[in-house]
Structure formats: structure tokens, C-alpha cells
Amino acid sequence: LSGTVYLVGAGPGAADLLTLRAVRLLAAADAVFYDALVPDAILSLIAKGEKVPVGKRCGRHSAAQHFINKRLLDAARRQDVVVRLKGGDPMLFGRAQEEIEFLVRHGVQVEVVPGVTAALAASAELGVSLTRRGLSRSVAFVTPRTGEGERANDWLRAVLGCDTAVIYMGAGEAAEIARALLDAGEAASTPVAIVESASLPGTRRVAGTLAELPALAGRLSSGPAVILLGEVYADLAARERAPASERSASQAA
Ligand SMILES: C[S@@+](CC[C@H](N)C(=O)[O-])C[C@H]1O[C@@H](n2cnc3c(N)ncnc32)[C@H](O)[C@@H]1O
């Protein structure tokens, strides 16, 4: 007999973007295992549960995945409500499958609570829809980050094959990403945007063209960021390039 492990999406950072279900589970949890990107405002919603940092930041593994799996299993054997709190949505670039399969194999019940993923929070910050009638009917969520045995260039095919792409875990390698996309045939004039720390107080937004991507990334601080790419960002990119006087006039209009 064991407790249930809830894989809960913490969203992009703002506590009021959590789902009500997430808030209820944080209040009821006996233990909460959380990633490095989860801010204090969200951790403060844990009423009585033990708070256990498992220190994964942006795909880097300061605590090996199998060690996390093992700790979740131990906790589920001792406690009723175990929460595994993950940034954004657990089912996107969150290694949820490894945890689900391991726990289910050991007879533990697992439930997943979705969260707002970074691509959606970034779109909200920009005020630009990922899809648009006549311009974008497909969206790809991709990452150039590869695990063992994965082919490095699969993400390029996805970006070239969709109307709007959102690249996770890539802002630190913007120059390599721009080079790889240009080499693969993407136009240098393709509009891009980068949103850093979406939903958080220090959020930054920059826009321009693919050719300008490395310079745009250089204007960011050190928060998590997504790169967005596609024609839907053309107006944003053009506005960024307009002289300041025109920009304030168009904002006032
Ligand atoms: C390991 S992935 C986890 C993604 C997460 N599961 C989600 O659904 O958003 C971490 C990456 O998500 C993106 N990210 C997370 N929070 C973000 C935020 N508040 N603003 C912009 N990008 C963010 C960044 O690309 C970061 O490198």
C-alpha cells in the first residue's frame, strides 16, 4: 500500500498562474519535491509538507534522475500525498515519463496536474498569438538540448516544418541556434522574439530577425528564456526597429 505521487505543473513562475488543483495539493502535501526554477512565492503555499529541493535547473542534473525516482518511491511508501512540483507543465521537457514509468512499475499511483508552459506564458507577455488565421496554423515546441542517443538535428526539421516555433532551453546558445537554422535554409529575415522570465517581475522581451538573434540574446539577463520564431512576430520585430519617436507614437495610437 502506498500514497499517490502527483506530478504538478508549477507554471512559469507567477504564483497566481497555478491551477486551483495545484494550490490544493500544495496545501495537502506531506512532502514536496521541487525543481530549482520554482520560486519562493509558490513554495510558501506548502502548508505542512516537507520541502525537498531536487535541484534540476534547465535540464542540467544536479541530482541524477534515478536518485529522484528513488526518493519519490521512498516518500510514497511512507506518505499519502507526495507532490513532485515541476516548472511549467510536467509533460513538456520535464522528464515526467521517466518518473511516471518508474513509479507505476513499483506499484505507485501517479496523477498529473497540468501547468502553464513557458511558450504560453511568453505568448501572453508578447500579446502575440502563436496561431493566426492565414499566417500560422502549426506550432512546434522544440529544444536543441539532446539526451544520450538522440539525434542532434531533429529539432531543426521541426522548426522548418511548422509556422511558429518555440525553442526551449536555447537562449544560452543563441548564436549556435541561429547558425544551425540559417545553414538549414531558414531565411535570415525570419522574425524572432525572446521572452525571459515570463510572468515574473523581471521579465524581458526582445524582437528582431533570425540574423539578429545572437545580439538579441545578448540583451537578456540570466533568467530562463524561450526563443519564438515565425511570421506572427513580424510586427513586433518591425516595431523594435522603428525609431523611438515612431514607437511611442504607435503605442499611443
Ligand atoms: C527544463 S525546461 C522545462 C519546461 C517546463 N516544463 C515548461 O513547460 O515550461 C526549462 C526551460 O523552460 C523555459 N522556461 C521556463 N520558465 C520560463 C519562463 N518563466 N520564461 C521563459 N522561459 C521559461 C526556458 O527555455 C527553460 O530553459
The ligand as an SDF file (V2000), in Angstrom:
LIG
                    3D

 27 29  0  0  0  0  0  0  0  0999 V2000
   13.6950   22.0490  -18.4170 C   0  0  0  0  0  0  0  0  0  0  0  0
   12.6890   23.1370  -19.3610 S   0  0  0  0  0  0  0  0  0  0  0  0
   11.1380   22.9410  -18.5380 C   0  0  0  0  0  0  0  0  0  0  0  0
    9.9590   23.4590  -19.3020 C   0  0  0  0  0  0  0  0  0  0  0  0
    8.6850   23.4140  -18.4990 C   0  0  0  0  0  0  0  0  0  0  0  0
    8.2690   22.0480  -18.2400 N   0  0  0  0  0  0  0  0  0  0  0  0
    7.5310   24.1810  -19.1700 C   0  0  0  0  0  0  0  0  0  0  0  0
    6.5280   23.5650  -19.5220 O   0  0  0  0  0  0  0  0  0  0  0  0
    7.6530   25.3930  -19.3230 O   0  0  0  0  0  0  0  0  0  0  0  0
   13.2460   24.7270  -18.8280 C   0  0  0  0  0  0  0  0  0  0  0  0
   13.1190   25.7800  -19.9270 C   0  0  0  0  0  0  0  0  0  0  0  0
   11.7800   26.2970  -19.9420 O   0  0  0  0  0  0  0  0  0  0  0  0
   11.8090   27.6460  -20.3520 C   0  0  0  0  0  0  0  0  0  0  0  0
   11.2220   28.4730  -19.2640 N   0  0  0  0  0  0  0  0  0  0  0  0
   10.8390   28.0580  -18.0480 C   0  0  0  0  0  0  0  0  0  0  0  0
   10.2810   29.0630  -17.3400 N   0  0  0  0  0  0  0  0  0  0  0  0
   10.3040   30.1430  -18.1450 C   0  0  0  0  0  0  0  0  0  0  0  0
    9.8550   31.4960  -18.0020 C   0  0  0  0  0  0  0  0  0  0  0  0
    9.2680   31.9320  -16.8810 N   0  0  0  0  0  0  0  0  0  0  0  0
   10.0270   32.3460  -19.0490 N   0  0  0  0  0  0  0  0  0  0  0  0
   10.6130   31.9310  -20.1960 C   0  0  0  0  0  0  0  0  0  0  0  0
   11.0570   30.6630  -20.3880 N   0  0  0  0  0  0  0  0  0  0  0  0
   10.9020   29.7860  -19.3760 C   0  0  0  0  0  0  0  0  0  0  0  0
   13.2600   28.0070  -20.6370 C   0  0  0  0  0  0  0  0  0  0  0  0
   13.5050   27.7620  -22.0140 O   0  0  0  0  0  0  0  0  0  0  0  0
   13.9890   26.9990  -19.7730 C   0  0  0  0  0  0  0  0  0  0  0  0
   15.2940   26.7690  -20.2570 O   0  0  0  0  0  0  0  0  0  0  0  0
  1  2  1  0
  2  3  1  0
  2 10  1  0
  3  4  1  0
  4  5  1  0
  5  6  1  0
  5  7  1  0
  7  8  2  0
  7  9  1  0
 10 11  1  0
 11 12  1  0
 11 26  1  0
 12 13  1  0
 13 14  1  0
 13 24  1  0
 14 15  1  0
 14 23  1  0
 15 16  2  0
 16 17  1  0
 17 18  1  0
 17 23  2  0
 18 19  1  0
 18 20  2  0
 20 21  1  0
 21 22  2  0
 22 23  1  0
 24 25  1  0
 24 26  1  0
 26 27  1  0
M  CHG  2   2   1   9  -1
M  END
$$$$
